[in-house]
Amino acid sequence: MKVSKAQAAQNRQDILEAAARLYREHGLAGVGVAEVTRGAGLTHGGLYRHFESKDALVREACASAFELPKAVLQDALQRASPDQARPAFVQAYLSAAHRDQPGEGCPVAALAVDVGRAGGGVAEAFTQGVKGN
């Protein structure tokens, strides 16, 4: 069954979001392609239409994992007065909500150890995420 370009783009985004969440929850080695695509509501057969390899998926998922936590922390900083920005950042980062939801949290805390062992350019993508690029 052929899907539209818009649906294909949405499927790709769904896979990336599921992978980023699952990798943060279970680690890079703790999640396979089948779990990622199931988490995106798709079958694993179509994954390789969107990504050349599992390494490519991991690279892109690591890079995209920085987007949501960055947005949440930026929101906390914007709501704070200038003199309360640093304490607001620390409070948001160290909150129980952040701790209890690793799939939505900081990829540095969740993946730093795994990234050091990963190949396939994952460390470079992760480094770029840490740098904010």
N, C-alpha and C positions, 0 to 999 in steps of 0.2 A: 504494500500500500504506500503510495507516494504522499509525502507531506509537503505542505507549502514551505517557502523559505522562512516565513515568519514563525511557523510551528517548529521548524528545524532549529531556528535560533533559540526559541523558548526551551526546546528539549535540551539543547546544549547548556543553556544557563541553568536549567533544573539539575542537570548532571553535576555541573560545577558547584552549585550550592549544596547539593547532597554530599558530594565528596568532601568539600571543605568542612562541613559539619561533622561528618562521620570520622574523618581523619583526626579532627580535634578531640572527638569523644573517645576513639579507640586506638589512635596511633596509626602511622602509615602502614605498618605491617599487619595491623589488626583488621583491615578492611580489604575485601576483594572487589573486583569489578562487579560481580553479581550483586553484592550488598549496595554498592554505590548506585547502580541503575535501579535496583528495587527501591532505594530511598528516594529516587527521582520519579518513581512511578512508571518506569520504563523496563523493557527487557534488555538483557546484556548484549544481545546481538547487534544492536544499533550503536553501541558506544564507539566502536572503531570507525564509524562514519564521521564522528565529531573529533576524535583524537587519534593521532597516529599510533600511539602506544599507551600503556599504563603509565609509563614515566612522564609522558606528555600531560596526561590527566593530572598526575600528582603535582607536577610543576605548576600548572595553571590553577589547580585547587589551592595550593599553598599561597600563591600570589593573591587569589581572590579572597582567601580567608582573612586577610588584613582589612578588607573593606568595611564589613559590618562593625567589628569592634572599634575601628577608627571613627566611624560615624557616631556610635554611641558615646564614646569618650569626648569627641568634639562637641556633641550636644550638651554633655554635662559641663564642659568648659564654657560654652557660650551662655549658659544659664547662670553661671557664677559671676560674681563681680571680679574685677581684675585682681584684687588682693586675695581672693578666695579661689583663684583658678587652680593653683597647684594642689591645695587641700581637696578641692572637688575632684581633680583627676585621681589622686591617691584614694579617696573615698570610693569612687566609682570602680577603680581597678581592684581594690581589695574588698569589695562588697561581697556579701553572701550570694547575691544573685549572680555575680560574675563567677564566683567560685563554683557554684552549683550547676552552672550551665556551660560546661566546657565547649560544647558544640557551637555556642554563640559567642564564646569569649576569645581571649587573646591567643593567637596561634603561637606566640613565642613561648608562653607558659605551657601550652599543650604539646608542641611539636619540636622544640629545640633539640632534644636528645635524639629523636628519630631522624631529623634532618641531617644531623652529623653523620649518620650511618647510611643515608640514602645516596644513591647515585643519580645519574640521568639529569644532571643540572638542577636538581631540587634545591641544593644549598644556595645556588646563585639566585633562584627565584625567591627563596626565603630571605636572603640577604637584602635583595631589592625591596621586599616588603617591610623589613625592619627599618631600612633607610627611608621609607616612605615614597619610593619611586614607583 
